[in-house]
Amino acid sequence: MKKTFTEKKASIAQSPYGMVSTASGIATDAGVKILEKGGNAVDAAVAAAFCLGVTEPHASGIGGQSMVLLHLADSGSTIALDGSSRAPFAVSPMHVPKKPLTIGLQASTVPSTPAVLGYLLEHYGKLTLQEVLEPSIAAARDGFKITALQHRLIKLEAEELRKDPLAANVFLKDGRPLHAGEILCQEELASCLKRMADEGWQDFYHGEIGRKILDDMQSRGGQITEADLSQIPVPIERPFLETSYRDYTARIYPPPGAGRALGQILNILGNFHPEELQPGSPVAAVIMALATHSALQSRERWPIDPAIYKQLRKRRMLHKDYAKEIARRIRMVLPPEGTKRFDLPETSGETTHLSVADHQGNAVGITQSIELVFGCKRTAQGLGFFYNNYMSTFNYKDMTHPYYLLPGAFPWSSVAPTLIFKGRRPLFLLGSPGSERIAPTLAQVITGLIDAKQSLGDAVNNPRLHCTHKGTVHIEADRFHPDVLDALAQAGLQVKKRAAYSFYLGCVQAVQLPEKKNKPFIGVADPRRDGRAGAPEFKS
């Protein structure tokens, strides 16, 4: 197969002292610095998460929300921290807009990231907020070089950014998008973070920062009021979901996240022999596409209120018998068993994810977002962060829907940070951005690791596809043999070609924890974006 793309390699690091993998080299360095300073995985993850809001402002920030999967080595317990933002109380269920709000301050829910990261640090960290915010403040104040990807995203959203003088002043130069290599400084954001470091994260809601947010909302038609900020969106600790895959166990994210979709995909795949799931084969592509299609349809059909999910007895999406029936139907449309397997070509959001583990075995995965690229496309006056546009994720038509737009409601989410266990030992921590593409992205990495016996780096590097709940397959076409595309079409699926290493198809940040004491931690950052894995050089 003729290569029509430039090969890329995931960023890979090894160390006996812990690991950090994020979508930004500067944020990775922030986490590594905190580990070397004596912090645990929580401290490092919080530092990296705050820093991502500075160095990846198109994907996350303190104006958005953060969802956490935390594993504590001493107790062996795993906690899902639901850091959902909240719909403003000014929302009227009797006057819901006809179309989802996406642009401007009215599209923003009450940001929860400061409360989530603050709560996480205070309950499970060791260091102070001032210590973990130091790298973020420095990155915002001193600036950093814009990457080619960031230039492309700024250019893509330049028209809307120009409508906000506050954003235009920072991300445009003489009216044009900042070029790759130019320095992005965010002085107002640096001051905002410094204020939080000095006064506490609560200042975002009850202090000077909160007052500035309220003034901004009032002057520019936003819906967030004092009633919203007075009720801090403190995260909720929820029990994780669990399913088995071959000889492994997956602890996955509960509602409002998309762990159910990932669990259903894995349960379906478990009905096929590993040889049928080898990356690069037409059969594997069809199985993955149809399993994804089914899981996303199920999630659309059975939305669940996270507050009542724990009490449900019948959890059909995670039921093995239900997955077995879907697998039986998939077999009816597979390519003939004799179809040749083609080897993969050799390989040398909106939303972001980070994975961190420390030398003690504590592990933290955080998926955080401002929803679409640059959120609602408006920055907070005098504070420098982008407001989110999570108002776009609610249901606007069916008042009985668990995620109907109501005052104080939680938005629907597709996050799925995941821990894979071998026996009682956590072995892989991984997550990805990408909205509904998150669950199938992680499933493809997991099957590469377990079914194909690949290294973590190779499993993340693999060419990727995604099938929507409506049956359209988005695929990195140039990285697959043409017969794979033909097989998908013959299975009745529409095929949409995406570029190699597509931004659209997720960005996995993963950590492999040592299976034995003499083995190192391994970190991998997906080549599809700007990520890097890094590790401390010594144990503090």
Secondary structure, 3 states (H helix, E strand, C coil): CCCCCCCCCCEEEEECCEEEEECCHHHHHHHHHHHHCCCCHHHHHHHHHHHHHHHCCCCCCCCCEEEEEEEECCCCEEEEEECCCECCCCCCCCCCCCCCCCCCHHHCCECCHHHHHHHHHHHHCCCCHHHHHHHHHHHHHHCEECCHHHHHHHHHCHHHHHCCHHHHHHHEECCEECCCCCEECCHHHHHHHHHHHHHCCCHHHHCHHHHHHHHHHHHCCCCCCHHHHHCCCCCEEECCEEEEECCEEEEECCCCCCHHHHHHHHHHHCCCCHHHHCCCCHHHHHHHHHHHHHHHHHHHHCCCCHHHHCCCCCCHHHCHHHHHHHHHHHHCCCCCCCCCCCCCCCCCCCCEEEEEEECCCCEEEEEEECCCCCCCCCECCCCCCECCCHHHHCECCCCCCCCECCCCCCCCCCCCCEEEEECCEEEEEEECCCHHHHHHHHHHHHHHHHCCCCCHHHHHHCCCEEECCCCEEEEEHHHCCHHHHHHHHHCCCEEEEECCCCHHHCCCEEEECCCCCCCCEEEEECCCCCCEEECCCCCC
